[in-house]
Structures are given as C-alpha cells and as structure tokens.
Amino acid sequence: AKACPAKEFQCRNRLCVAPTFVCDGDDDCGDGSDEEKCTAATASTCGPHEFRCNDSECIPAPWSCDGDPDCRDKSDESLERCSRRTEPQKPHCPAGEFRCRSGECIHLNWKCDGDVDCKDKSDEANC
C-alpha cells in the first residue's frame, strides 16, 4: 500500500485527494472518508445545491467549472477541481439566445451581425 504524496489526504479506499476536497461537503473519495472527521467549523455551511469556495463563500453549484470564476478566490474554476470533469458544465441559453463556445449567452440576432459579441468570437464564425 503506497502512501499519498505529501499534503494529500489519503482516503480509506487508498485514493488520494487534494486537501481542498476534505470537508468540502462533497464525497470526493467515493467512500465518504474525506467528509467524516469534519468539525462544524470545517464542514460546509453551504446549501445542498451550492458550491463552497476555498474562502468559504457559497455560490450556486452549476457555476462551478463553467469557465467563469465566481468565487472571490477563483477556486470554483481551479484546475484540480475542474479537470476531473471531462467537459466544463456549460449553462444552456434561453430560447432566442445563442450559446458562445466560451459559454456565455448572447441575443440570437447578434450572431453573424458582423460585430463580435462572444469572448471567443464564435458568434461570427461559420457565417
């Protein structure tokens, strides 16, 4: 049985997780051991559908790993948290809006209008 690299938390099932995942209200180990020995102070105080930033700020869970930092400390977009997901969770745009490849929603009439509105210019691609 090999130990985890320095600073990492070793789960009961021998998985290693970054310390930011310990007591974050999420079962990152898969066996719950990273959420077991949490005091009220370290345990998540966010709601069930919220993400807890490293600085304890709470944001709506869908905002985590959406390509847009919402936490003051930007921990909702940290590489170690978001790289475990295969694809960032991008919000769906309301009817009548176009979703840029970079994730933001713009008015459908702004697509192919000769004016760049998306951060990644995808609203003016393939016109």
Rosetta blueprint (number, residue, H / E / L):
1 A L
2 K L
3 A L
4 C L
5 P L
6 A L
7 K L
8 E L
9 F E
10 Q E
11 C L
12 R L
13 N L
14 R L
15 L L
16 C E
17 V E
18 A L
19 P H
20 T H
21 F H
22 V L
23 C L
24 D L
25 G L
26 D L
27 D L
28 D L
29 C L
30 G L
31 D L
32 G L
33 S H
34 D H
35 E H
36 E L
37 K L
38 C L
39 T L
40 A L
41 A L
42 T L
43 A L
44 S L
45 T L
46 C L
47 G L
48 P L
49 H L
50 E E
51 F E
52 R E
53 C L
54 N L
55 D L
56 S L
57 E L
58 C E
59 I E
60 P E
61 A H
62 P H
63 W H
64 S L
65 C L
66 D L
67 G L
68 D L
69 P L
70 D L
71 C L
72 R L
73 D L
74 K L
75 S H
76 D H
77 E H
78 S L
79 L H
80 E H
81 R H
82 C H
83 S L
84 R L
85 R L
86 T L
87 E L
88 P L
89 Q L
90 K L
91 P L
92 H L
93 C L
94 P L
95 A L
96 G L
97 E E
98 F E
99 R E
100 C L
101 R L
102 S L
103 G L
104 E L
105 C E
106 I E
107 H E
108 L H
109 N H
110 W H
111 K L
112 C L
113 D L
114 G L
115 D L
116 V L
117 D L
118 C L
119 K L
120 D L
121 K L
122 S H
123 D H
124 E H
125 A L
126 N L
127 C L
